[in-house]
Amino acid sequence: MQERKVDWSEDLIPLDQAGTLDGLFFQRVRRTPDAVAYRNYDRTKKQWYELSWDDMARHVARWRQALSGEDLEPGDRVAVLLRNSPEWVMFDQAALSLGLVVVPLYTDDRADAIAYILKDAAVKLLLVQDTGRWNRMADVVEELPDLQRVVVLETAKQPDPGEDDLVREAGNWLPPRGEALQKRKADPNTLASIVYTSGTTGRPKGVMLSHYNMLSIAHASVTVVDCYQQDSFLSFLPLSHTLERTGGYYLPMMAGASVSFARSIPQLAEDLQTIQPTAIIAVPRIFERVYARVQDQLKHKPAFARMLFQMAQSVGFKEFEYRMGRQRWFPGLLVYPLLRHLVSAKILDKLGGRLRVAVSGGAAISPEIARVFLGLGLPMLQGYGLTETSPVISVNPMDNIKPESVGVPLRGVTTKIGEDDELLVKTPGMMLGYWNNHAATAAMIDPQGWLHTGDQARIDEDGHIHITGRIKDILVLSNGEKIPPSDMEMAIALDPLVEQAMVVGEGKPYLGALVVLNPDLWGGLAEEFDLDSSNQESLNDEKIQGVFLKRIRGALKDFPGYAKIRRVAVLLEPWSIENGLMTPTMKIKRQKVTEHHRDLIETLYKGGPV
């Protein structure tokens, strides 16, 4: 792909000029009314369309007018259950401009979990994607005492939702136009949103974030990672995820960049080709899938092609280290441009060919995968944060990327190491507290104002933070040895045969592992060992157990001595949001998985280690 010459220019809106999140939108519309704000795919017409900032302002005015007609007061909670789209932004901005508090929901969350959040936050109005989603949750939601209006966005392809005193179709609810937006005077420290964290144990807690919380983090992020008017973001993490909301919505608005909303994860590869973004924000699983696909394709290539890839990645990473000032000049730099042309460019073209920066967050990414992408010439920046910190705490700067670290603290963020090597932070993004949960707030933020992350870390000499473990996720064996399982699980899951992995062994004499098999590869594996893939018992066959133990040993060969998996249980049913074993942010609920497979785990310890 031929590179386009771009004249990069900045047009950042200062914090004091924005004031609030709706003030940020107002200023952006005033500054660049005709610039492209959003691109979205019309599923009916089967084509992409664009909206300028001025177009968005007119739509937001309509949504604001409709909300004004409801019995809502500043501070009341309204919830949004939409996939990423311009309508998500319209609703958010309209609600914020009226002083309402937005409660984002995950579209694939279970109905009972959504009902819990709506009841806990005393939500008065709910915006739902379509009739199908509303029908799936109506029984558990429509009797909630505080809910006074449900607006259904799409009804064309679904049966009529049956408008009544509660349910309205968006097409009938929205007026044809609304009064022009005005900048309002408001305290930036007032509550803007309640974001429910899908905890790996117990009920989700409502994180209260102010306008200033999210604005300050978006602004501080831009001081570490430059963002330009010419940047084009591709948005595919759900906007209910605070990383996408702050980094993929408010930050581009602050910079005047455009955002395109991906159609779906299965169509992501095609959307990357169509949109050709310059920036993406993703969770590690996205990069892991690309990496696994590349590795799988290489297996079917000639030996020379595999050797060329390894050379391109190896020389490319050394070239990256040279640019970071950590590697001396070496002769291989002379062939780097050729290797980039022959190998790296072809792989990066699959990601659109124009990526200037890729941010990975939400969970730790394997340093091995990060090194591969950095070696191929993709500036991959790992960051770190919590919903409770709006969410970014640290990110790798472009001129000092350390793939094994989560970067340096943002401007205004202070960090220190506390007891048990726990990372403590003070940040302008620190939540106002947990909604209706003072005890949980006090447990998270100590009397000195330090927020306890629950993550163990070390900080190196130039300020880079390295996450070393999770205090609550530490496994304590019966001999007292303490083992952090997350890095082991990440290494095991890099195997193409493995879809998910969880290390177990709390209170036991040795470590075991639950491994969810990649269903696409099970048939071939069973056939290789002359087993019946339709028979569940085939998963327990000694030959299959041996294969996985051997592959796990290989995956953990560079780990310390404690990382020895003695027994493995192979599963076909994945852990998912639907069966309650994963959070909407795709984190495994360790306690739930342990309870769900309690009997199976016990079998790993009945006969002793293999």
C-alpha positions as CSV (number, residue, x, y, z in Angstrom):
1,M,0.0,0.0,0.0
2,Q,1.3,3.4,-1.0
3,E,1.8,5.7,2.0
4,R,-0.2,8.9,2.1
5,K,1.7,12.1,2.9
6,V,-0.1,13.7,5.9
7,D,0.5,17.1,7.4
8,W,-0.2,16.4,11.0
9,S,-1.5,19.3,13.1
10,E,-2.9,19.7,16.6
11,D,-6.1,21.4,17.7
12,L,-6.5,20.5,21.4
13,I,-9.3,21.9,23.5
14,P,-7.9,23.0,26.9
15,L,-9.5,21.6,30.0
16,D,-10.6,25.0,31.3
17,Q,-12.3,25.8,28.0
18,A,-14.2,22.6,27.9
19,G,-15.2,22.6,31.6
20,T,-17.5,19.6,31.3
21,L,-17.8,16.7,28.9
22,D,-20.8,18.4,27.1
23,G,-18.8,21.6,27.1
24,L,-16.0,19.7,25.3
25,F,-18.5,18.7,22.6
26,F,-19.8,22.3,22.4
27,Q,-16.3,23.6,21.9
28,R,-15.5,21.0,19.2
29,V,-18.6,21.9,17.2
30,R,-17.7,25.6,17.4
31,R,-14.1,25.0,16.3
32,T,-14.5,22.6,13.4
33,P,-18.2,22.3,12.5
34,D,-17.6,20.9,9.0
35,A,-14.9,18.4,9.9
36,V,-15.8,14.7,9.8
37,A,-16.7,13.6,13.4
38,Y,-17.9,10.0,12.9
39,R,-18.2,7.3,10.3
40,N,-20.8,4.5,10.7
41,Y,-22.2,1.6,8.7
42,D,-25.8,1.7,7.6
43,R,-26.9,-1.9,7.8
44,T,-30.0,-1.2,5.7
45,K,-28.3,0.6,2.8
46,K,-25.1,-1.5,3.3
47,Q,-22.8,1.4,3.1
48,W,-20.7,3.7,5.2
49,Y,-21.8,7.3,5.9
50,E,-20.2,10.3,7.6
51,L,-21.4,12.9,10.1
52,S,-19.8,16.2,10.6
53,W,-19.6,17.9,14.0
54,D,-22.3,20.2,12.9
55,D,-24.5,17.2,11.9
56,M,-23.9,15.7,15.4
57,A,-24.9,19.0,17.1
58,R,-28.3,18.9,15.3
59,H,-28.9,15.3,16.3
60,V,-27.8,15.9,19.9
61,A,-30.3,18.8,20.0
62,R,-33.1,16.4,19.1
63,W,-32.1,13.9,21.7
64,R,-31.8,16.7,24.3
65,Q,-35.3,17.9,23.4
66,A,-36.7,14.5,23.8
67,L,-35.1,13.9,27.2
68,S,-36.3,17.4,28.3
69,G,-39.9,16.1,27.7
70,E,-39.4,13.4,30.3
71,D,-39.9,13.8,34.1
72,L,-36.1,14.0,34.7
73,E,-34.1,16.3,37.1
74,P,-30.3,17.0,37.1
75,G,-28.6,14.1,38.9
76,D,-31.2,11.5,37.7
77,R,-29.7,8.4,36.1
78,V,-30.3,7.3,32.5
79,A,-28.9,4.1,31.0
80,V,-27.6,3.3,27.5
81,L,-27.6,-0.2,26.1
82,L,-26.4,0.4,22.5
83,R,-23.5,-1.0,20.4
84,N,-20.9,1.6,19.4
85,S,-22.6,4.2,17.2
86,P,-23.2,7.9,16.7
87,E,-26.4,7.4,18.6
88,W,-24.4,6.4,21.7
89,V,-22.6,9.7,21.5
90,M,-25.8,11.6,20.8
91,F,-27.6,10.2,23.8
92,D,-24.5,10.6,26.1
93,Q,-24.0,14.3,25.1
94,A,-27.7,15.1,25.3
95,A,-28.0,13.6,28.8
96,L,-24.8,15.2,30.1
97,S,-25.9,18.7,28.8
98,L,-29.0,18.3,31.0
99,G,-27.0,17.4,34.1
100,L,-28.2,13.8,33.9
101,V,-25.9,10.9,35.0
102,V,-25.2,8.3,32.3
103,V,-25.0,4.6,33.2
104,P,-23.5,2.6,30.3
105,L,-24.4,-1.1,29.9
106,Y,-22.9,-3.9,28.0
107,T,-25.0,-5.1,25.1
108,D,-24.1,-8.8,25.7
109,D,-24.6,-8.7,29.5
110,R,-27.2,-11.0,30.9
111,A,-30.7,-9.7,31.6
112,D,-30.5,-10.3,35.4
113,A,-27.2,-8.4,35.6
114,I,-28.7,-5.5,33.7
115,A,-31.7,-5.5,35.9
116,Y,-29.5,-5.4,39.0
117,I,-27.6,-2.3,37.7
118,L,-30.8,-0.5,36.7
119,K,-32.3,-1.1,40.2
120,D,-29.2,-0.3,42.1
121,A,-28.7,3.0,40.2
122,A,-32.4,3.8,40.3
123,V,-32.4,4.4,36.6
124,K,-35.3,6.3,35.3
125,L,-34.8,6.0,31.5
126,L,-33.3,3.2,29.4
127,L,-32.2,3.4,25.8
128,V,-32.1,-0.1,24.2
129,Q,-30.6,-1.1,20.8
130,D,-33.6,-3.0,19.3
131,T,-36.8,-4.9,20.0
132,G,-35.0,-8.2,20.2
133,R,-32.8,-7.1,23.1
134,W,-35.8,-5.5,24.9
135,N,-37.9,-8.6,24.6
136,R,-35.1,-10.7,26.1
137,M,-35.0,-8.5,29.2
138,A,-38.5,-7.1,29.5
139,D,-39.7,-9.6,32.0
140,V,-37.0,-8.8,34.6
141,V,-36.8,-5.0,33.8
142,E,-40.2,-3.6,33.2
143,E,-41.3,-4.1,36.9
144,L,-38.4,-2.0,38.3
145,P,-39.9,0.7,40.5
146,D,-37.9,3.7,39.3
147,L,-37.9,3.0,35.5
148,Q,-40.4,5.3,33.9
149,R,-39.4,5.1,30.2
150,V,-37.8,2.6,27.8
151,V,-36.8,3.9,24.3
152,V,-36.1,1.3,21.6
153,L,-33.8,2.6,18.9
154,E,-34.3,0.0,16.1
155,T,-37.7,-1.6,15.3
156,A,-37.7,-2.0,11.5
157,K,-36.5,-5.6,11.5
158,Q,-38.3,-6.7,14.6
159,P,-41.9,-7.0,15.7
160,D,-43.4,-3.8,17.1
161,P,-42.3,-3.4,20.7
162,G,-45.9,-2.5,21.6
163,E,-45.7,1.2,22.7
164,D,-47.3,1.8,26.0
165,D,-46.8,4.0,29.1
166,L,-43.3,2.6,29.5
167,V,-42.0,1.7,26.0
168,R,-41.5,4.1,23.1
169,E,-40.0,3.7,19.7
170,A,-37.2,6.2,19.1
171,G,-38.5,7.3,15.8
172,N,-41.7,8.5,17.5
173,W,-40.1,9.7,20.6
174,L,-37.5,12.0,19.0
175,P,-38.7,15.3,17.6
176,P,-37.7,16.4,14.1
177,R,-35.5,19.1,15.6
178,G,-34.4,20.6,18.9
179,E,-33.3,23.9,20.3
180,A,-29.7,24.9,19.4
181,L,-27.2,23.8,22.0
182,Q,-25.9,26.4,24.5
183,K,-22.8,26.1,26.7
184,R,-24.0,25.7,30.3
185,K,-22.4,26.7,33.5
186,A,-21.7,23.6,35.5
187,D,-19.2,22.3,38.1
188,P,-16.8,19.9,36.4
189,N,-16.6,18.0,39.7
190,T,-20.3,16.9,39.5
191,L,-21.2,13.3,38.8
192,A,-21.2,12.5,35.1
193,S,-21.5,8.7,35.0
194,I,-21.8,5.6,37.1
195,V,-19.8,2.8,35.5
196,Y,-20.5,-0.7,37.0
197,T,-17.3,-2.7,37.3
198,S,-17.9,-6.3,36.5
199,G,-16.0,-7.7,39.4
200,T,-14.5,-11.2,39.2
201,T,-16.3,-11.9,42.5
202,G,-19.6,-10.7,43.9
203,R,-22.0,-8.1,42.5
204,P,-20.7,-5.3,40.3
205,K,-20.0,-2.0,42.0
206,G,-21.0,1.4,40.6
207,V,-17.9,3.6,40.1
208,M,-18.9,7.3,40.3
209,L,-16.9,9.4,37.8
210,S,-17.1,13.2,37.4
211,H,-16.8,15.3,34.3
212,Y,-13.4,16.4,35.5
213,N,-12.3,12.8,36.1
214,M,-12.6,11.7,32.5
215,L,-11.7,15.0,31.0
216,S,-8.5,15.3,32.9
217,I,-7.4,11.7,32.0
218,A,-8.2,12.3,28.3
219,H,-6.1,15.5,28.4
220,A,-3.2,13.9,30.3
221,S,-3.2,11.0,27.9
222,V,-2.7,13.4,24.9
223,T,0.4,14.8,26.6
224,V,2.0,11.4,26.5
225,V,0.6,10.1,23.2
226,D,0.2,12.8,20.5
227,C,-3.2,12.9,18.8
228,Y,-3.9,15.0,15.7
229,Q,-6.9,16.4,13.7
230,Q,-5.9,14.1,10.9
231,D,-6.0,10.9,13.1
232,S,-8.7,8.4,12.3
233,F,-9.7,6.0,15.1
234,L,-11.4,2.7,14.6
235,S,-13.7,2.0,17.6
236,F,-14.5,-1.6,18.4
237,L,-14.1,-1.9,22.2
238,P,-17.5,-1.3,23.7
239,L,-18.1,2.3,24.7
240,S,-19.4,0.9,28.0
241,H,-15.7,0.0,28.7
242,T,-14.1,3.1,30.3
243,L,-10.9,2.7,28.3
244,E,-12.8,3.1,25.0
245,R,-15.0,5.9,26.4
246,T,-12.2,8.1,27.7
247,G,-9.5,7.1,25.1
248,G,-11.6,6.4,22.0
249,Y,-14.4,8.9,22.4
250,Y,-13.6,11.9,24.6
251,L,-9.9,12.0,23.7
252,P,-10.5,12.2,19.8
253,M,-13.1,14.8,20.4
254,M,-10.6,16.8,22.4
255,A,-8.1,16.6,19.5
256,G,-10.6,17.0,16.7
257,A,-9.9,13.5,15.3
258,S,-12.5,11.3,13.5
259,V,-13.9,8.0,14.8
260,S,-15.3,5.2,12.8
261,F,-17.4,2.6,14.5
262,A,-16.5,-1.0,13.5
263,R,-19.4,-3.2,12.5
264,S,-18.4,-6.2,14.7
265,I,-15.4,-8.2,15.8
266,P,-15.9,-10.9,13.1
267,Q,-15.9,-8.1,10.5
268,L,-13.0,-6.2,12.0
269,A,-10.4,-7.4,9.5
270,E,-12.6,-6.0,6.6
271,D,-13.2,-2.8,8.5
272,L,-9.5,-2.2,9.1
273,Q,-9.0,-2.5,5.3
274,T,-11.9,-0.1,4.6
275,I,-11.3,2.6,7.2
276,Q,-7.4,2.4,7.3
277,P,-7.2,3.8,10.8
278,T,-4.2,5.6,12.1
279,A,-5.0,4.7,15.8
280,I,-6.8,1.9,17.6
281,I,-7.4,0.9,21.2
282,A,-7.7,-2.8,21.9
283,V,-7.5,-5.4,24.5
284,P,-4.6,-8.0,24.3
285,R,-6.9,-10.7,22.9
286,I,-7.2,-8.8,19.6
287,F,-3.5,-8.8,19.1
288,E,-3.2,-12.4,20.3
289,R,-5.6,-13.5,17.6
290,V,-3.7,-11.7,14.9
291,Y,-0.5,-13.2,16.2
292,A,-2.0,-16.7,16.3
293,R,-3.3,-16.3,12.7
294,V,0.1,-15.2,11.5
295,Q,1.8,-18.1,13.2
296,D,-0.8,-20.5,11.7
297,Q,-0.3,-19.2,8.2
298,L,3.5,-19.5,8.6
299,K,3.2,-23.2,9.3
300,H,2.0,-23.7,5.7
301,K,4.7,-21.5,4.2
302,P,8.0,-22.8,2.8
303,A,11.0,-22.9,5.2
304,F,12.5,-19.8,3.4
305,A,9.4,-17.7,4.1
306,R,9.4,-18.7,7.8
307,M,13.1,-17.8,8.0
308,L,12.4,-14.5,6.4
309,F,9.7,-13.7,8.8
310,Q,11.9,-14.6,11.8
311,M,14.7,-12.4,10.4
312,A,12.3,-9.5,9.7
313,Q,10.9,-9.7,13.3
314,S,14.3,-10.1,14.9
315,V,16.1,-7.3,13.0
316,G,13.0,-5.2,13.3
317,F,13.0,-5.5,17.1
318,K,16.7,-4.6,17.3
319,E,16.0,-1.6,15.0
320,F,13.2,-0.6,17.4
321,E,15.6,-0.9,20.4
322,Y,18.1,1.2,18.4
323,R,15.5,3.9,18.0
324,M,14.7,3.7,21.8
325,G,18.4,4.2,22.5
326,R,18.9,0.8,24.0
327,Q,20.9,-0.8,21.1
328,R,24.0,0.2,19.3
329,W,24.2,0.5,15.6
330,F,24.6,-2.9,13.9
331,P,25.0,-4.0,10.3
332,G,21.5,-5.6,10.2
333,L,20.1,-2.1,10.1
334,L,21.3,-1.9,6.4
335,V,18.9,-4.7,5.4
336,Y,16.0,-3.5,7.6
337,P,14.3,-1.4,4.9
338,L,14.2,-4.4,2.6
339,L,12.9,-6.7,5.3
340,R,10.2,-4.2,6.2
341,H,9.2,-4.0,2.5
342,L,9.2,-7.8,1.9
343,V,7.6,-8.9,5.2
344,S,6.5,-6.3,7.7
345,A,4.6,-4.0,5.4
346,K,2.5,-6.9,4.1
347,I,1.4,-7.9,7.6
348,L,0.7,-4.3,8.6
349,D,-1.3,-3.8,5.5
350,K,-3.8,-6.3,6.9
351,L,-4.3,-3.8,9.7
352,G,-5.1,-1.1,7.2
353,G,-1.5,0.0,6.4
354,R,-1.8,3.4,8.1
355,L,-1.6,2.6,11.8
356,R,0.4,5.2,13.6
357,V,-0.2,3.9,17.1
358,A,-2.0,0.9,18.7
359,V,-2.8,1.0,22.4
360,S,-3.3,-2.2,24.4
361,G,-5.0,-2.0,27.7
362,G,-7.6,-3.7,29.9
363,A,-5.3,-6.6,30.7
364,A,-1.6,-7.5,30.5
365,I,-0.3,-8.3,27.0
366,S,2.4,-11.0,26.6
367,P,5.8,-9.3,26.1
368,E,6.5,-11.9,23.4
369,I,3.5,-10.7,21.3
370,A,4.4,-7.1,22.0
371,R,8.0,-7.7,20.8
372,V,6.7,-9.3,17.6
373,F,4.5,-6.3,16.7
374,L,7.1,-3.8,17.6
375,G,9.6,-5.8,15.5
376,L,7.2,-5.6,12.6
377,G,7.1,-1.8,12.9
378,L,3.8,-1.3,14.7
379,P,4.2,1.2,17.6
380,M,2.3,-0.8,20.3
381,L,1.8,1.1,23.6
382,Q,0.8,-0.9,26.6
383,G,-1.1,1.1,29.2
384,Y,-2.6,0.4,32.6
385,G,-5.5,1.6,34.6
386,L,-8.7,0.9,36.5
387,T,-12.3,1.9,36.0
388,E,-11.9,3.6,39.3
389,T,-9.2,5.9,37.8
390,S,-11.1,6.9,34.7
391,P,-9.2,4.6,33.7
392,V,-5.7,5.4,32.6
393,I,-2.9,5.5,35.2
394,S,0.1,4.9,32.9
395,V,1.1,4.4,29.3
396,N,4.3,3.8,27.4
397,P,5.5,7.1,25.7
398,M,6.3,6.8,22.0
399,D,9.9,7.6,22.5
400,N,10.5,5.2,25.4
401,I,8.5,2.0,24.9
402,K,9.3,-0.9,27.1
403,P,7.1,-3.8,26.0
404,E,7.4,-5.6,29.4
405,S,6.1,-2.5,31.3
406,V,2.8,-0.6,31.4
407,G,4.5,2.7,30.9
408,V,5.0,5.8,33.0
409,P,2.4,7.6,35.0
410,L,0.3,10.3,33.2
411,R,0.9,13.9,34.1
412,G,-0.7,14.7,37.5
413,V,-0.7,11.0,38.5
414,T,1.5,10.1,41.6
415,T,2.4,6.5,42.3
416,K,4.2,4.6,45.1
417,I,4.7,1.0,46.2
418,G,2.9,0.1,49.4
419,E,2.8,-3.0,51.6
420,D,3.0,-6.4,49.8
421,D,4.4,-4.5,46.8
422,E,1.0,-3.0,46.1
423,L,0.8,-0.2,43.6
424,L,-0.9,2.9,45.2
425,V,-1.9,5.9,43.1
426,K,-3.2,9.5,43.5
427,T,-4.8,10.8,40.3
428,P,-7.1,13.5,39.0
429,G,-9.1,10.6,37.5
430,M,-9.8,9.1,40.9
431,M,-13.4,8.2,41.3
432,L,-15.8,10.1,43.6
433,G,-16.4,6.7,45.3
434,Y,-18.7,3.6,44.8
435,W,-22.4,4.3,44.4
436,N,-24.2,3.6,47.7
437,N,-21.3,1.6,49.0
438,H,-19.2,3.6,51.5
439,A,-17.5,0.5,52.9
440,A,-16.1,-0.5,49.5
441,T,-15.0,3.1,48.9
442,A,-13.1,3.1,52.2
443,A,-11.5,-0.2,51.4
444,M,-10.3,1.2,48.1
445,I,-9.1,4.7,49.1
446,D,-7.3,5.0,52.3
447,P,-7.5,8.0,54.7
448,Q,-4.3,9.5,53.1
449,G,-6.0,9.6,49.7
450,W,-4.1,6.7,48.1
451,L,-6.1,4.4,45.9
452,H,-5.2,0.8,46.4
453,T,-5.0,-0.9,43.0
454,G,-4.7,-4.5,44.3
455,D,-1.9,-5.0,41.8
456,Q,1.7,-5.8,42.8
457,A,4.3,-3.8,41.0
458,R,7.8,-2.4,40.8
459,I,8.9,0.9,39.4
460,D,12.2,1.0,37.6
461,E,14.8,3.8,37.5
462,D,13.2,5.8,34.7
463,G,9.7,5.6,36.1
464,H,8.3,2.7,34.1
465,I,5.8,0.6,36.1
466,H,6.0,-3.2,35.9
467,I,3.0,-5.2,37.1
468,T,4.3,-8.3,38.8
469,G,1.1,-9.9,40.2
470,R,-2.4,-9.5,41.6
471,I,-2.7,-9.6,45.4
472,K,-6.1,-11.4,45.4
473,D,-5.1,-13.7,42.6
474,I,-2.1,-15.2,44.3
475,L,-2.4,-18.9,44.7
476,V,-1.0,-20.2,48.0
477,L,0.0,-23.9,47.8
478,S,-0.3,-26.2,50.8
479,N,3.5,-25.8,51.4
480,G,3.0,-22.0,51.7
481,E,4.6,-21.2,48.4
482,K,2.9,-18.2,46.8
483,I,2.4,-18.2,43.0
484,P,1.0,-15.5,40.7
485,P,-1.0,-17.4,38.0
486,S,-1.8,-14.7,35.4
487,D,1.5,-14.7,33.4
488,M,1.4,-18.5,33.3
489,E,-2.2,-18.4,32.0
490,M,-1.2,-15.8,29.4
491,A,1.7,-18.0,28.1
492,I,-0.5,-21.1,28.0
493,A,-3.2,-19.3,26.0
494,L,-0.7,-18.4,23.3
495,D,-0.9,-22.0,22.1
496,P,-3.3,-22.2,19.1
497,L,-4.9,-25.3,20.6
498,V,-5.9,-23.3,23.7
499,E,-8.8,-20.9,23.8
500,Q,-8.8,-20.2,27.6
501,A,-6.7,-21.3,30.5
502,M,-6.8,-21.0,34.3
503,V,-4.2,-22.3,36.7
504,V,-5.5,-23.8,40.0
505,G,-3.9,-25.1,43.2
506,E,-5.1,-22.9,46.1
507,G,-4.3,-25.0,49.2
508,K,-3.1,-27.9,47.1
509,P,0.3,-29.6,47.0
510,Y,0.9,-28.7,43.3
511,L,-0.4,-26.7,40.4
512,G,-3.1,-27.9,37.9
513,A,-4.7,-26.2,34.9
514,L,-8.1,-26.0,33.4
515,V,-7.8,-25.6,29.6
516,V,-10.6,-24.8,27.2
517,L,-9.7,-26.3,23.8
518,N,-10.1,-24.4,20.6
519,P,-13.2,-26.1,19.2
520,D,-12.1,-25.6,15.6
521,L,-9.0,-27.8,16.2
522,W,-10.6,-30.5,18.4
523,G,-11.8,-32.6,15.4
524,G,-8.3,-32.8,13.9
525,L,-6.7,-33.6,17.2
526,A,-9.1,-36.3,18.0
527,E,-8.7,-37.9,14.6
528,E,-4.9,-37.8,15.0
529,F,-5.2,-40.0,18.1
530,D,-8.0,-42.1,16.7
531,L,-10.6,-40.8,19.2
532,D,-14.3,-39.9,18.8
533,S,-14.5,-36.1,18.9
534,S,-18.3,-36.3,19.7
535,N,-17.6,-38.3,22.9
536,Q,-16.9,-36.1,25.9
537,E,-14.8,-38.8,27.5
538,S,-12.2,-38.5,24.7
539,L,-11.0,-35.3,26.4
540,N,-9.9,-37.4,29.4
541,D,-7.9,-39.8,27.2
542,E,-4.3,-40.2,28.5
543,K,-2.9,-39.3,25.0
544,I,-4.8,-36.0,25.0
545,Q,-3.7,-35.3,28.6
546,G,-0.1,-36.0,27.6
547,V,-0.3,-33.7,24.6
548,F,-1.5,-30.7,26.7
549,L,1.0,-31.3,29.5
550,K,3.8,-31.4,27.0
551,R,2.6,-28.2,25.3
552,I,2.1,-26.5,28.6
553,R,5.7,-27.4,29.7
554,G,7.0,-25.9,26.5
555,A,4.9,-22.7,27.0
556,L,6.3,-22.3,30.6
557,K,9.9,-23.4,29.9
558,D,11.3,-19.9,30.6
559,F,9.3,-19.4,33.8
560,P,10.8,-19.9,37.3
561,G,10.8,-23.3,38.9
562,Y,7.5,-22.8,40.7
563,A,5.7,-22.7,37.3
564,K,5.1,-26.5,36.9
565,I,1.7,-27.7,35.9
566,R,1.4,-31.4,37.1
567,R,-2.1,-32.2,36.0
568,V,-4.5,-30.7,33.3
569,A,-8.2,-30.9,32.7
570,V,-9.3,-30.3,29.1
571,L,-12.7,-28.7,28.4
572,L,-14.7,-27.9,25.3
573,E,-17.4,-25.5,26.8
574,P,-15.9,-22.0,26.9
575,W,-16.2,-19.6,29.8
576,S,-18.5,-16.8,28.7
577,I,-20.6,-13.9,29.8
578,E,-23.7,-16.0,29.0
579,N,-22.8,-18.8,31.4
580,G,-21.7,-16.3,34.1
581,L,-18.0,-17.3,34.0
582,M,-16.6,-14.2,32.4
583,T,-17.1,-10.5,33.0
584,P,-18.4,-8.2,30.2
585,T,-14.8,-6.9,30.0
586,M,-13.7,-10.5,29.1
587,K,-12.0,-11.3,32.4
588,I,-12.4,-14.8,33.8
589,K,-14.3,-15.0,37.1
590,R,-11.8,-17.2,38.9
591,Q,-14.1,-17.9,41.9
592,K,-17.1,-18.7,39.7
593,V,-15.0,-21.0,37.4
594,T,-13.6,-22.7,40.5
595,E,-17.1,-23.3,41.9
596,H,-18.4,-24.4,38.5
597,H,-15.7,-27.0,38.0
598,R,-15.1,-27.9,41.7
599,D,-15.5,-31.7,41.1
600,L,-13.3,-31.6,38.1
601,I,-10.6,-29.7,39.9
602,E,-10.7,-32.3,42.8
603,T,-10.0,-35.1,40.3
604,L,-6.7,-33.3,39.4
605,Y,-5.5,-34.0,43.0
606,K,-6.9,-37.5,43.6
607,G,-4.2,-39.6,41.9
608,G,-1.3,-37.3,42.6
609,P,0.8,-35.5,40.0
610,V,1.6,-37.0,36.6
